[in-house]
Amino acid sequence: MMDKPDIRALSSEALKTALGEWGEKPFRAKQIEEWLWSKGAGSFEDMTNLSKSLRDRLSESYDLDRITVEEQQISSDRTIKCAFGVGEGRVVEGVLIPTTRRMTACISSQVGCSLACKFCATGKLKLMKNLSAAEMYDQVERIAGLAQQHYGTPLSNIVYMGMGEPLLNYKNVLASVDRITGTPGLGMSPKRITVSTAGIAKAIRRLGDDEVKFNLALSLHAANDEKRNEIMAINETNNLEVLADALRHFHEKTGTRVTYEYILFDGFNDSLLDAQELAQFCRHVPCKINLIEYNPIDDGVFQRASDERTTAFVDFLESKNLVVNVRRSRGKDIDAACGQLANKNKPGFDSERKGAPLVNPV
């Protein structure tokens, strides 16, 4: 027996066409989409304003599979990490990060990752699957529910900074943003969404051509090619000069300021010379810098920079009139902090992993 198609993979027009072939009125498509994307229906039976015969026909013709919460942990700092089941025994992690000013969902775009950045636990996983737009949407919906349930506060921000490289799952990531910002959908502002990339220059340029409205963050972590090659293999084919050109194109097309994410590693990229190189790179486009406190993963190769070197690094950048935010570690006691998402209890984890081929971003 063949698998039924996922109804949430249909565009609005495709859904209208399919319903029209059944003799249904066009407004039925809008009703169904409201159940799928605004009301969180878990089954066709939940769609109570549809006739039973239509609900039965939908159930016979389509699947409606939502992600499941396999595990949930709450940190001492109120961060909540979830392991989400995405079918076939595969799991991704998503995190709710509550602060005094924001309630942020950090979501995953792939099961595993092909980039194998040396400081990232996800990089020790094989790439097993690109998540669908619906699976990314579901993470946001579930985490938004946790924000209300635990803290009585609506979700304010979404970052695609969990497991995987979002720009190697380009079409699905943009489709998920459309649903999160759309109506029917969650109706969130695209300016509250940030997509983070390790640096896929071709896809960054494409974001500019598509004139996206969301924010872009580049995981930089070193502003010279020799150091960046050492920790991020992607830099060997997408070096800093190529990335700078792509970022200029992105900014010219969108007018959006870029965020640079920079994890400070003790004795590796935390000197004043490193800060000077970062300040030089920041001249390419209007930007802000998030300096991130590192949380070591199991191999212990990299460690967190000292408070003294962090302060000196920040002081130097601010002396150059750069906007700098220091992001303190959140959820480290439950392995929910930056670089720690891995689901090591699931198939695909390999402590000796050296790398894997990229998925075509287009």
The 8 nearest C-alpha neighbors of each residue, nearest first, counted from 0:
[[1, 2, 3, 4, 60, 59, 61, 62],
 [2, 0, 3, 4, 60, 61, 62, 59],
 [3, 1, 4, 0, 62, 61, 5, 60],
 [2, 4, 61, 62, 60, 1, 5, 59],
 [5, 3, 61, 62, 6, 2, 60, 8],
 [4, 6, 62, 7, 8, 61, 63, 3],
 [7, 5, 8, 61, 9, 62, 4, 63],
 [6, 8, 9, 5, 133, 63, 35, 10],
 [7, 9, 6, 5, 10, 133, 4, 132],
 [10, 8, 7, 6, 13, 14, 11, 5],
 [9, 11, 13, 12, 14, 8, 7, 15],
 [10, 12, 14, 13, 15, 9, 28, 32],
 [11, 13, 15, 10, 14, 16, 9, 17],
 [12, 14, 16, 10, 15, 11, 9, 17],
 [13, 15, 17, 11, 12, 16, 9, 18],
 [16, 14, 12, 18, 13, 28, 17, 25],
 [15, 17, 19, 13, 14, 18, 12, 20],
 [18, 16, 14, 20, 19, 15, 13, 21],
 [17, 19, 21, 15, 23, 20, 16, 14],
 [20, 18, 22, 16, 23, 21, 17, 15],
 [19, 21, 17, 18, 22, 16, 23, 15],
 [20, 22, 18, 19, 23, 17, 16, 24],
 [23, 21, 19, 20, 18, 24, 17, 25],
 [22, 24, 19, 18, 21, 25, 27, 20],
 [23, 25, 26, 27, 19, 22, 18, 28],
 [26, 24, 27, 28, 15, 23, 19, 18],
 [27, 25, 29, 28, 24, 30, 23, 15],
 [28, 26, 30, 25, 29, 24, 31, 23],
 [29, 27, 31, 26, 30, 15, 25, 32],
 [28, 30, 32, 26, 27, 31, 33, 25],
 [31, 29, 27, 33, 28, 32, 26, 34],
 [30, 32, 28, 34, 33, 29, 27, 35],
 [33, 31, 35, 29, 34, 30, 36, 28],
 [34, 32, 37, 30, 183, 36, 31, 35],
 [35, 33, 38, 31, 40, 32, 37, 36],
 [34, 36, 32, 33, 40, 39, 37, 31],
 [35, 37, 184, 33, 183, 32, 34, 38],
 [38, 36, 184, 33, 183, 39, 34, 185],
 [37, 39, 34, 40, 33, 36, 35, 184],
 [40, 38, 35, 37, 34, 36, 41, 140],
 [41, 39, 34, 42, 38, 35, 45, 46],
 [40, 42, 39, 65, 45, 43, 63, 64],
 [43, 41, 44, 45, 40, 63, 46, 64],
 [42, 44, 45, 46, 54, 58, 57, 41],
 [43, 45, 42, 46, 54, 47, 55, 51],
 [44, 46, 43, 42, 47, 40, 41, 34],
 [47, 45, 44, 43, 48, 49, 34, 40],
 [46, 48, 49, 45, 44, 50, 51, 43],
 [49, 47, 46, 50, 30, 45, 51, 31],
 [50, 48, 47, 46, 53, 51, 54, 27],
 [49, 51, 53, 52, 54, 48, 47, 55],
 [50, 52, 54, 53, 55, 49, 44, 47],
 [51, 53, 55, 50, 54, 56, 49, 57],
 [54, 52, 56, 50, 55, 51, 57, 49],
 [55, 53, 51, 57, 56, 52, 43, 58],
 [56, 54, 58, 52, 53, 57, 51, 59],
 [55, 57, 53, 59, 58, 54, 60, 52],
 [56, 58, 54, 60, 55, 59, 61, 53],
 [57, 59, 55, 56, 60, 61, 54, 43],
 [60, 58, 56, 57, 61, 55, 62, 3],
 [61, 59, 57, 58, 56, 3, 62, 4],
 [62, 60, 3, 4, 6, 58, 5, 57],
 [61, 63, 5, 3, 4, 64, 6, 58],
 [62, 64, 5, 6, 42, 65, 61, 41],
 [65, 63, 62, 66, 5, 41, 42, 86],
 [66, 64, 67, 63, 41, 137, 134, 133],
 [65, 67, 85, 84, 83, 134, 137, 64],
 [66, 68, 84, 83, 69, 65, 85, 82],
 [69, 67, 83, 70, 82, 84, 81, 66],
 [70, 68, 82, 83, 84, 67, 71, 81],
 [71, 69, 82, 81, 68, 72, 83, 80],
 [70, 72, 81, 80, 82, 73, 79, 69],
 [73, 71, 80, 79, 81, 74, 333, 70],
 [74, 72, 79, 78, 77, 80, 75, 71],
 [75, 73, 78, 77, 76, 330, 333, 79],
 [74, 76, 77, 73, 78, 330, 332, 333],
 [75, 77, 74, 78, 330, 329, 73, 97],
 [78, 76, 74, 75, 73, 79, 97, 96],
 [79, 77, 96, 74, 330, 76, 95, 73],
 [80, 78, 73, 95, 94, 72, 74, 77],
 [81, 79, 94, 72, 71, 93, 335, 95],
 [82, 80, 71, 93, 92, 70, 83, 94],
 [81, 83, 92, 70, 69, 91, 68, 90],
 [84, 82, 68, 91, 90, 67, 69, 92],
 [83, 85, 90, 67, 66, 86, 89, 69],
 [86, 84, 66, 89, 90, 83, 67, 87],
 [87, 85, 88, 89, 84, 66, 90, 64],
 [86, 88, 89, 85, 84, 90, 128, 127],
 [89, 87, 86, 90, 84, 85, 345, 346],
 [90, 88, 87, 85, 86, 84, 91, 110],
 [89, 91, 84, 83, 85, 82, 88, 110],
 [92, 90, 83, 82, 110, 107, 84, 93],
 [91, 93, 82, 81, 83, 340, 107, 94],
 [94, 92, 106, 81, 105, 80, 107, 161],
 [93, 95, 80, 105, 79, 104, 81, 96],
 [94, 96, 104, 79, 78, 103, 142, 105],
 [95, 97, 78, 103, 102, 94, 104, 98],
 [98, 96, 102, 101, 78, 103, 95, 77],
 [99, 97, 101, 100, 102, 96, 103, 77],
 [98, 100, 101, 97, 102, 96, 152, 103],
 [101, 99, 98, 102, 97, 155, 103, 156],
 [102, 100, 98, 155, 103, 99, 97, 156],
 [101, 103, 97, 154, 155, 96, 156, 98],
 [104, 102, 156, 96, 157, 95, 101, 155],
 [103, 105, 95, 157, 94, 106, 158, 142],
 [106, 104, 158, 94, 93, 161, 160, 159],
 [107, 105, 93, 161, 159, 104, 160, 158],
 [106, 108, 161, 162, 109, 159, 163, 93],
 [107, 109, 163, 165, 130, 162, 135, 129],
 [110, 108, 163, 129, 130, 128, 111, 107],
 [109, 111, 128, 127, 91, 126, 129, 163],
 [110, 112, 126, 124, 125, 163, 109, 121],
 [113, 111, 126, 163, 122, 114, 125, 124],
 [112, 114, 355, 126, 357, 115, 356, 354],
 [113, 115, 112, 116, 122, 354, 233, 355],
 [116, 114, 122, 354, 113, 117, 123, 353],
 [117, 115, 231, 122, 119, 118, 114, 230],
 [116, 118, 230, 119, 115, 231, 122, 120],
 [117, 119, 116, 338, 301, 120, 230, 296],
 [120, 118, 338, 122, 121, 116, 117, 339],
 [119, 121, 339, 122, 341, 123, 338, 340],
 [122, 120, 341, 123, 124, 119, 340, 111],
 [123, 121, 115, 120, 119, 124, 116, 112],
 [124, 122, 121, 352, 120, 349, 350, 348],
 [125, 123, 348, 111, 122, 347, 121, 349],
 [124, 126, 111, 347, 127, 112, 113, 123],
 [125, 127, 111, 112, 113, 128, 110, 124],
 [126, 128, 110, 111, 125, 129, 347, 109],
 [129, 127, 110, 109, 126, 130, 111, 89],
 [128, 130, 109, 168, 110, 131, 108, 127],
 [129, 131, 109, 108, 134, 128, 132, 135],
 [132, 130, 134, 133, 171, 129, 135, 172],
 [131, 133, 175, 171, 135, 134, 174, 172],
 [132, 134, 136, 131, 135, 137, 7, 175],
 [135, 133, 137, 131, 136, 132, 130, 66],
 [136, 134, 138, 132, 137, 133, 175, 131],
 [135, 137, 133, 139, 134, 138, 175, 132],
 [138, 136, 140, 134, 139, 135, 133, 141],
 [139, 137, 141, 135, 136, 140, 142, 106],
 [138, 140, 142, 136, 137, 141, 143, 104],
 [139, 141, 137, 143, 138, 142, 136, 144],
 [142, 140, 144, 138, 143, 139, 137, 145],
 [141, 143, 145, 139, 144, 140, 138, 95],
 [144, 142, 146, 140, 154, 145, 141, 139],
 [143, 145, 141, 142, 147, 146, 148, 140],
 [144, 146, 148, 142, 147, 143, 149, 141],
 [147, 145, 143, 144, 150, 149, 148, 152],
 [146, 148, 151, 152, 144, 145, 150, 149],
 [147, 149, 145, 146, 151, 150, 144, 152],
 [150, 148, 146, 147, 145, 151, 152, 144],
 [149, 151, 152, 146, 147, 148, 145, 153],
 [152, 150, 147, 148, 149, 146, 153, 145],
 [151, 153, 147, 150, 146, 154, 102, 148],
 [154, 152, 147, 146, 155, 143, 151, 102],
 [153, 155, 102, 143, 156, 103, 146, 152],
 [154, 156, 102, 101, 103, 153, 191, 157],
 [157, 155, 103, 191, 192, 154, 102, 104],
 [158, 156, 192, 104, 103, 105, 191, 193],
 [159, 157, 193, 105, 160, 192, 194, 104],
 [158, 160, 194, 106, 195, 161, 105, 107],
 [161, 159, 158, 195, 105, 106, 107, 162],
 [160, 162, 107, 106, 105, 159, 93, 163],
 [161, 163, 107, 109, 121, 111, 108, 340],
 [162, 164, 109, 112, 108, 111, 107, 165],
 [163, 165, 167, 166, 196, 112, 108, 109],
 [166, 164, 168, 167, 108, 163, 169, 196],
 [165, 167, 169, 168, 164, 360, 202, 196],
 [166, 168, 360, 165, 169, 164, 358, 359],
 [169, 167, 166, 165, 171, 360, 170, 172],
 [168, 170, 166, 172, 167, 171, 360, 173],
 [171, 169, 173, 172, 168, 174, 361, 360],
 [170, 172, 132, 174, 173, 169, 131, 168],
 [173, 171, 175, 169, 174, 170, 132, 168],
 [172, 174, 176, 170, 175, 171, 177, 169],
 [173, 175, 171, 177, 172, 176, 132, 170],
 [176, 174, 132, 172, 178, 177, 173, 136],
 [177, 175, 179, 173, 178, 174, 180, 172],
 [178, 176, 174, 180, 175, 181, 179, 173],
 [177, 179, 181, 175, 184, 176, 180, 174],
 [180, 178, 185, 176, 184, 177, 181, 175],
 [179, 181, 186, 187, 177, 178, 188, 185],
 [182, 180, 184, 178, 186, 177, 183, 179],
 [183, 181, 184, 186, 185, 180, 178, 37],
 [182, 184, 33, 37, 36, 181, 32, 185],
 [185, 183, 182, 36, 37, 181, 178, 179],
 [184, 186, 179, 187, 180, 37, 181, 182],
 [185, 187, 180, 181, 184, 182, 179, 188],
 [188, 186, 180, 185, 179, 189, 191, 181],
 [187, 189, 190, 191, 180, 186, 192, 213],
 [190, 188, 213, 192, 191, 212, 180, 187],
 [191, 189, 213, 188, 192, 214, 212, 193],
 [190, 192, 156, 189, 188, 157, 193, 155],
 [193, 191, 157, 189, 190, 213, 158, 156],
 [194, 192, 214, 158, 215, 213, 159, 195],
 [193, 195, 159, 215, 158, 216, 214, 196],
 [196, 194, 216, 160, 217, 159, 215, 193],
 [195, 197, 198, 217, 218, 164, 216, 165],
 [196, 198, 218, 217, 199, 164, 195, 219],
 [197, 199, 196, 200, 217, 237, 242, 218],
 [198, 200, 202, 201, 203, 237, 197, 166],
 [201, 199, 203, 242, 202, 245, 198, 237],
 [202, 200, 204, 203, 199, 205, 245, 360],
 [201, 203, 205, 204, 200, 199, 166, 206],
 [204, 202, 200, 206, 205, 201, 245, 199],
 [205, 203, 207, 245, 201, 202, 206, 249],
 [204, 206, 202, 208, 207, 203, 209, 201],
 [207, 205, 209, 203, 204, 208, 211, 210],
 [206, 208, 249, 210, 252, 204, 205, 209],
 [207, 209, 205, 210, 206, 204, 252, 249],
 [208, 210, 206, 207, 211, 205, 252, 204],
 [211, 209, 207, 208, 253, 252, 206, 212],
 [210, 212, 209, 213, 206, 207, 253, 208],
 [213, 211, 189, 210, 190, 214, 253, 255],
 [212, 214, 189, 190, 192, 211, 193, 215],
 [215, 213, 193, 192, 194, 190, 216, 212],
 [214, 216, 194, 193, 257, 195, 258, 217],
 [215, 217, 195, 258, 259, 257, 194, 196],
 [216, 218, 259, 196, 219, 195, 260, 197],
 [219, 217, 260, 197, 196, 259, 220, 261],
 [218, 220, 221, 261, 217, 260, 259, 222],
 [221, 219, 261, 262, 218, 260, 222, 227],
 [222, 220, 227, 219, 223, 226, 268, 261],
 [223, 221, 277, 276, 280, 224, 219, 220],
 [224, 222, 225, 221, 226, 227, 276, 239],
 [223, 225, 227, 226, 228, 239, 238, 222],
 [226, 224, 228, 227, 223, 229, 221, 222],
 [227, 225, 229, 228, 224, 223, 221, 230],
 [226, 228, 224, 221, 229, 230, 225, 231],
 [229, 227, 231, 225, 234, 226, 232, 230],
 [230, 228, 226, 227, 231, 225, 232, 117],
 [229, 231, 117, 227, 228, 116, 232, 226],
 [232, 230, 116, 228, 233, 227, 234, 229],
 [231, 233, 234, 228, 235, 230, 116, 114],
 [232, 234, 231, 235, 236, 237, 114, 198],
 [235, 233, 237, 238, 232, 228, 236, 231],
 [234, 236, 233, 232, 237, 228, 238, 231],
 [235, 237, 234, 233, 238, 232, 241, 199],
 [238, 236, 234, 235, 241, 233, 200, 242],
 [239, 237, 234, 241, 240, 235, 236, 242],
 [238, 240, 242, 241, 243, 224, 237, 223],
 [239, 241, 243, 242, 238, 244, 237, 245],
 [240, 242, 244, 238, 239, 243, 237, 245],
 [243, 241, 239, 245, 200, 244, 240, 246],
 [242, 244, 246, 240, 245, 241, 239, 247],
 [243, 245, 247, 241, 242, 246, 240, 248],
 [246, 244, 242, 248, 204, 243, 247, 200],
 [247, 245, 249, 243, 248, 244, 242, 250],
 [248, 246, 250, 244, 249, 245, 284, 251],
 [247, 249, 245, 251, 246, 250, 204, 252],
 [250, 248, 207, 246, 252, 247, 251, 204],
 [249, 251, 254, 247, 253, 252, 248, 255],
 [250, 252, 248, 249, 254, 253, 247, 207],
 [253, 251, 207, 249, 250, 210, 254, 248],
 [252, 254, 250, 255, 210, 251, 207, 249],
 [255, 253, 250, 251, 252, 256, 249, 285],
 [256, 254, 253, 250, 257, 214, 249, 212],
 [255, 257, 286, 285, 254, 258, 250, 284],
 [258, 256, 286, 215, 216, 255, 285, 287],
 [259, 257, 216, 287, 286, 288, 217, 215],
 [260, 258, 288, 217, 216, 219, 289, 218],
 [261, 259, 218, 289, 219, 217, 288, 290],
 [260, 262, 220, 290, 219, 291, 289, 259],
 [263, 261, 291, 220, 290, 293, 292, 264],
 [262, 264, 304, 269, 268, 261, 292, 291],
 [265, 263, 304, 303, 267, 302, 268, 301],
 [264, 266, 304, 303, 302, 267, 269, 263],
 [265, 267, 269, 264, 268, 304, 270, 302],
 [266, 268, 264, 265, 269, 270, 263, 226],
 [267, 269, 273, 264, 270, 263, 266, 221],
 [268, 270, 263, 267, 273, 266, 264, 265],
 [271, 269, 273, 272, 268, 274, 312, 308],
 [270, 272, 274, 273, 275, 312, 269, 315],
 [273, 271, 275, 270, 274, 276, 269, 268],
 [274, 272, 276, 270, 271, 275, 268, 269],
 [275, 273, 271, 277, 272, 276, 312, 278],
 [274, 276, 272, 278, 273, 277, 271, 279],
 [277, 275, 279, 273, 274, 278, 222, 272],
 [276, 278, 274, 280, 222, 279, 275, 273],
 [279, 277, 281, 275, 276, 280, 274, 316],
 [278, 280, 276, 277, 281, 282, 275, 283],
 [281, 279, 277, 282, 278, 283, 276, 222],
 [282, 280, 278, 279, 283, 277, 284, 286],
 [281, 283, 280, 279, 284, 278, 285, 286],
 [282, 284, 281, 280, 243, 247, 285, 246],
 [285, 283, 282, 247, 286, 281, 250, 246],
 [286, 284, 256, 257, 283, 287, 282, 281],
 [287, 285, 257, 256, 258, 284, 281, 288],
 [286, 288, 322, 258, 323, 259, 257, 321],
 [289, 287, 323, 259, 258, 260, 322, 290],
 [288, 290, 324, 260, 325, 323, 291, 259],
 [291, 289, 325, 261, 262, 326, 324, 260],
 [292, 290, 262, 326, 261, 325, 289, 293],
 [291, 293, 327, 328, 262, 326, 263, 303],
 [294, 292, 303, 262, 291, 295, 263, 264],
 [293, 295, 303, 296, 336, 292, 331, 337],
 [296, 294, 302, 299, 301, 293, 297, 303],
 [297, 295, 298, 299, 120, 339, 294, 119],
 [296, 298, 299, 295, 120, 300, 350, 339],
 [297, 299, 300, 296, 295, 301, 350, 118],
 [298, 300, 297, 301, 295, 296, 302, 118],
 [301, 299, 298, 302, 295, 118, 296, 297],
 [302, 300, 299, 264, 295, 118, 265, 303],
 [301, 303, 265, 295, 264, 304, 299, 300],
 [302, 304, 293, 264, 265, 292, 305, 294],
 [305, 303, 265, 264, 263, 302, 309, 308],
 [306, 304, 307, 308, 309, 303, 265, 310],
 [305, 307, 309, 308, 310, 304, 311, 303],
 [308, 306, 310, 305, 309, 311, 304, 312],
 [309, 307, 311, 305, 310, 306, 312, 269],
 [310, 308, 306, 312, 307, 311, 305, 313],
 [309, 311, 313, 307, 312, 308, 306, 314],
 [310, 312, 308, 314, 313, 309, 315, 307],
 [311, 313, 309, 315, 310, 314, 274, 308],
 [314, 312, 310, 316, 315, 311, 317, 309],
 [315, 313, 311, 317, 312, 316, 310, 318],
 [314, 316, 318, 312, 313, 317, 311, 319],
 [317, 315, 319, 313, 318, 314, 321, 278],
 [316, 318, 320, 321, 319, 314, 315, 313],
 [319, 317, 315, 316, 320, 314, 321, 313],
 [318, 320, 317, 316, 321, 315, 278, 314],
 [321, 319, 317, 318, 322, 316, 323, 315],
 [320, 322, 317, 319, 316, 323, 287, 318],
 [321, 323, 287, 288, 320, 317, 324, 286],
 [324, 322, 288, 289, 287, 321, 325, 317],
 [325, 323, 289, 290, 288, 326, 322, 287],
 [324, 326, 290, 289, 291, 327, 323, 292],
 [327, 325, 291, 290, 292, 324, 289, 328],
 [328, 326, 292, 325, 291, 329, 293, 290],
 [327, 329, 292, 336, 326, 331, 330, 293],
 [330, 328, 336, 331, 327, 78, 76, 335],
 [331, 329, 335, 336, 74, 78, 332, 333],
 [330, 332, 334, 336, 333, 335, 329, 328],
 [331, 333, 330, 334, 74, 75, 335, 336],
 [332, 334, 331, 335, 330, 74, 72, 73],
 [335, 333, 331, 339, 332, 336, 330, 340],
 [336, 334, 330, 333, 331, 339, 340, 80],
 [337, 335, 331, 330, 329, 339, 334, 328],
 [336, 338, 339, 335, 294, 293, 328, 340],
 [339, 337, 119, 120, 340, 336, 118, 121],
 [338, 340, 120, 334, 336, 337, 335, 341],
 [341, 339, 121, 338, 335, 120, 162, 92],
 [340, 342, 121, 343, 120, 339, 124, 162],
 [343, 341, 344, 345, 340, 91, 90, 92],
 [342, 344, 341, 345, 348, 346, 347, 124],
 [343, 345, 342, 346, 348, 341, 347, 90],
 [344, 346, 343, 342, 347, 348, 90, 89],
 [347, 345, 348, 344, 343, 89, 88, 342],
 [346, 348, 124, 125, 349, 345, 127, 111],
 [349, 347, 124, 343, 346, 123, 350, 345],
 [350, 348, 352, 351, 123, 124, 347, 125],
 [349, 351, 352, 123, 348, 124, 298, 297],
 [352, 350, 349, 353, 123, 348, 354, 124],
 [351, 353, 349, 123, 350, 354, 124, 115],
 [354, 352, 351, 115, 355, 123, 122, 350],
 [355, 353, 115, 352, 113, 114, 356, 122],
 [354, 356, 113, 357, 114, 353, 125, 115],
 [355, 357, 113, 358, 354, 114, 126, 359],
 [358, 356, 113, 359, 355, 114, 167, 360],
 [357, 359, 167, 360, 356, 113, 168, 361],
 [358, 360, 361, 167, 357, 168, 169, 166],
 [361, 359, 167, 169, 168, 166, 358, 202],
 [360, 359, 169, 170, 202, 167, 168, 166]]
